[in-house]
Amino acid sequence: MTQRVVIVGASVGGATAAITLRGLGIETVLIERELTRAKPCGGAVPPAAFREFDLPTTLIDRKVTHCLVVSPSGQETHIDVAGSVPSTDDYVAMVRREVFDAFLRSRAQQRGAELIHAQLTGLRVERHGVTVTYRRVGDGGEQSITADAVIGADGAYSPTAKFLGLPNLPRAIALQERIALPDRQMARWEHTADLYLGHDVSPDLYAWAFPKRDHIAVGVGAGPGHTAQARTLLANLKARLGPALDGGRVLLREAHALPMEPRKHMAFDRAMLIGDAAGLVVHTSGEGIYWAMKSGQIAAQVLAQHLDAPSAAHLRAYEKLWWNEYGSMYAFLRWLQKWGYGNERQMEVFTEMCRNRDVQRLTFDSYMHKQMAPAPWLAQLRMTWDIIRAEARNYLRPRTPLRELHACVAAGD
Ligand SMILES: Cc1cc2nc3c(=O)[nH]c(=O)nc-3n(C[C@H](O)[C@H](O)[C@H](O)COP(=O)(O)OP(=O)(O)OC[C@H]3O[C@@H](n4cnc5c(N)ncnc54)[C@H](O)[C@@H]3O)c2cc1C
């Protein structure tokens, strides 16, 4: 009998898993409830994704080659995007998710995956297979399909995980506006992406202004405990951007959750979770597109090897592969988020450390190429010395956050 896999969610992770499974000759069905609206997202993608998944660069709106980091007190650090070995591949790709996701979905269909426009409404995992129930978008008809296994690629709220009896993950909220700017204003963001730090714009993550073809995406991240403040944080970010947004027209305001912890397990009897459903977003940057695609690819490869006996014990090879390859990178970026965004003085230190060439090289190697080589001892010494100096500067003479300066000016002090 033909072996079949059902994937719930046909966004970046689900579509990549489907492409991989079809490449291995496995019948694949994708169930997706939203085929018109784009996933709310900043759309920053590393060049590694284009290389590793053979994606055309025509999907890229802009190649960012310069970053601006702004601290709570308004200190600015300007950085050129460059790894240890400079190459033409040194950039951050800016994509629109409606374009990027549609490409991946249509590639999955061209390779033979069936796409059903429907919402998952039930999932039963039994000894001999899985039964997936869905409600078609349009006529509302309820139907079921059986398969050998299911992959949950259904995002931060993962209904698949819920049907498997798993708890919700702690979640952050990211809220952003797409703003069309007059050409003269847009020129400022031609090849530049901005990151803003401070409790007024993002208490525990960061805020951004990312350029797209015809607009900029301006957004904030708010971790668990701060999600109710997201609107205020976005208003504060726009106030900080001030005249740079003059003449801007808001095209869209969009929000979505980001998982803040990876799941303890991502593989179960006849079921696997990938991308946001598995909690695979990295902490410092909130980056999840590459990780959803990569986890989709690895999960699909492992599943294809064990489709005759897809037990949890066999499928957990996916978890082992994942954490062997990326465990130290996740742990480091988790630590960096806590260290760099922990309080506003640390945010000042973080902004200053972004000027250190060794820090820049390490950051961009790990972001652009997904490689984390240990830094040479001399570089480690230089970084440690710079950290000590930055810590001393900011803790002995704390800088005044911009909002306090502005409040003084407003009060006429
Ligand atoms: C505002 C914001 C900005 C971000 N910026 C960036 C960034 O710049 N770079 C980056 O790398 N990452 C960014 N991220 C994170 C990134 O968007 C996610 O990590 C990534 O989309 C995860 O992909 P995924 O395939 O796992 O899940 P998702 O992209 O969330 O897709 C899940 C899919 O499942 C579908 N689905 C859900 N429930 C059902 C159901 N019951 N039935 C059928 N289908 C269902 C959904 O419709 C959706 O298409 C951002 C996130 C947010 C919220």
The ligand as a Gaussian input file, in Angstrom:
#p B3LYP/6-31G(d) Opt

LIG

0 1
 C        5.579000      39.906000      13.709000
 C        6.587000      38.775000      13.521000
 C        7.813000      39.061000      12.932000
 C        8.708000      38.018000      12.648000
 N        9.855000      38.316000      11.984000
 C       10.687000      37.314000      11.597000
 C       11.817000      37.575000      10.792000
 O       12.067000      38.722000      10.390000
 N       12.610000      36.530000      10.428000
 C       12.355000      35.247000      10.839000
 O       13.116000      34.334000      10.498000
 N       11.280000      34.971000      11.611000
 C       10.436000      35.953000      11.993000
 N        9.323000      35.663000      12.729000
 C        9.065000      34.267000      13.085000
 C        8.508000      33.484000      11.889000
 O        7.405000      34.187000      11.345000
 C        8.079000      32.081000      12.281000
 O        9.082000      31.513000      13.103000
 C        7.860000      31.181000      11.078000
 O        6.817000      31.669000      10.275000
 C        7.504000      29.756000      11.535000
 O        7.129000      28.993000      10.426000
 P        6.187000      27.704000      10.612000
 O        6.067000      27.107000       9.252000
 O        6.692000      26.867000      11.714000
 O        4.800000      28.270000      11.142000
 P        3.868000      29.440000      10.603000
 O        4.576000      30.273000       9.603000
 O        3.280000      30.093000      11.789000
 O        2.739000      28.653000       9.820000
 C        1.780000      27.840000      10.453000
 C        0.722000      27.525000       9.409000
 O       -0.223000      26.615000       9.983000
 C       -1.519000      27.018000       9.583000
 N       -2.499000      26.508000      10.547000
 C       -2.590000      26.818000      11.863000
 N       -3.627000      26.178000      12.420000
 C       -4.195000      25.434000      11.437000
 C       -5.313000      24.545000      11.387000
 N       -6.084000      24.288000      12.467000
 N       -5.603000      23.947000      10.227000
 C       -4.864000      24.183000       9.100000
 N       -3.808000      25.027000       9.096000
 C       -3.471000      25.632000      10.249000
 C       -1.435000      28.549000       9.568000
 O       -2.466000      29.124000       8.774000
 C       -0.046000      28.773000       8.988000
 O       -0.029000      28.891000       7.593000
 C        8.409000      36.683000      13.038000
 C        7.198000      36.407000      13.684000
 C        6.292000      37.437000      13.922000
 C        4.989000      37.108000      14.591000

